[in-house]
Amino acid sequence: MTVPVPEVPLDPWLPTLAQIGAYVPAYTVEVGPGNDVYTGTFSVNTTPTQAQVESMRGDALQWLLASTGALVEASNDAAKTVVAIRTAGMIALTTTPTQDGASATALLAQADAMLAALVSTNDAAGGASPEGSSGVPVWNIEPFDERAYRYFNGRNLSDVRRY
């Protein structure tokens, strides 16, 4: 059995690998003959690996922060739980050979519901929601380009070869 590299979360909203593993213990078994012991965390010998889970965890954190904006300190534990559950759902959805669509759907739905509650309580406590607070990241909205509008206005787009 390989001992995972110790980790120290940099952000107060970042769960440990063991906290994520608690939601999907079946994925914390190390690969190899005779390895049927649940380690409770992720390493280079688990599927997914420690690096893959850390990447998913980072994605889940960005998903959370795009919806909440700046978090007040009182929201840290709830945010950490939302990130852990979202990451666990991503693991269950994407990791073979034991992909579990039902568990993934349930975990992701739970994370969505918890995120909505976290946004409300964080805003009430004085946290800063991102612009518009619609849940759509501001950086995802294309600015209006008047030149492109004039170029395409009145034309059949199939006639346009290049933009």
N, C-alpha and C positions, 0 to 999 in steps of 0.2 A: 504494500500500500504506500502510495506517495503522499507525503505531507504537503498540503497546499502552501503556497507562498503567503506569508501573513500580509494582510492589507490593512491600511488605515484610511478610511474614507476622508476625502478632502472637504467635502461639503456636508453640512449638517443634515441634508436631505438625502444623502446617498446611503442606501442600506448596505450591510455587509453581504458577502456571498452566502453566509450561513442563514441570514434573514431571508434571502431569496429562496434558498434551498428548502427552507421550512414549508414553502407553499408547493414545491414540486420535488418531493424527496426521491421519487423514482429516477430522477435524472442525476442524482448525486452518487450513483454507483460507479465505481471505477471499472473501466473496461479491462478485460483480461480473464484468463482461466482462474476459476475459483474465487473471483471477486463478486460476492453477492452481499456485501456489507454496505449499508447506506452510510456514506461519510458525512452527510448533512451539509456539505459544501461542494465547491467545484475545484477541479485541479486540471493539470494537463492530461490526466488519464480518464476524465469523465466526458460524457457526451451530453451536452456541449462542454467545451473546455472552459477553463477559467477565463481565458482571453475573450472568448466568444460571449460569455455571460457579462463580462465587464463592458464590452461594446454595447450589448443590448441594454444594460443598466444605464449607460450614458445616454442612449437614445431615449429611454423612458424618462430620464431626468429632463432632457430637453423638451420632450412632449409636455411634461408637467409645467415647466417654467414658461413655456410659450402660452399657456393658458392662465397661469396665476400671476405672472409678473413677480415683483419683489415679494418675498414671504416675510411675515413677521415671525419673530422667534417662537411664539406660541404655536405656530403651525408646523414646526420642524418635524415632530414625531409623526404627525398625520401625513406629511409630505413623504417622509421616508417609507411609510407603509404603502402609500399609493405607488411609489416607484418600485417597491419590492413586488407588489402584486402585478403591476403592469409588466415587469420584466419576467415574472413567472409565466404569465399568459403568453408572452412572446416566445419563451422557451417551449412551452407545450404546443404552440402553434407551428413552430418551425423545425423542431429537432426530431430527426429520425433516429432509430427505427420506431420509436414509440410515440409518434405524433398523436396527440389526443385533442381532436377538434372540439369535443364537448367541454372538456376542462378548460381549454384555451378560451373558448367563447365565454364561459362563465367567469373566468378570471379577468378577461378584458372588460366585460360588462361591469364587473365589480369595481375595477379600477376607474372606469368612466364615471360611475355613480359617485365614487369617493372623491374624484377630482372635482365634480360639480359642487359637492358639499364643501370641499376645501376652498374653492374659489370664493364661495359665499362667506364662509367664516373668516377667511383671510382678509377679504374686503372689509368686513364688519370690524375687524381688529385694526384696521388702518394700513393694511398692505396695499401695494400698488398693482392694479391690474394692467395688463398690456393695453395699448391703444385700442379702443373699440370694444375690448373684452368680449368679442363674439366667439372666441375659441379658434378663430382663424388667425394664424400668425400674420402680423402686419407685413413681414418680409415676403409673404406668399402672394401679395396682391400686386399685379402689374400696374405701373403708372399709365395714365392715358397718354398715348402718343398721337398728337394731332396730325403729324405728317403721315403716319400710317393710316389714320382715319381718312384723310383727304385722298391718299393714294388708292385705297380700296373702295371708297365711297362710290357707289353706282357701277362698279365693275363686277363682272362675274369672277369669283375667286379662282375658278378653274382655268381662266385665261391668264392668270398671273403666273409667270414661270419662276420668278425669284422675288424675294422680299429683301 
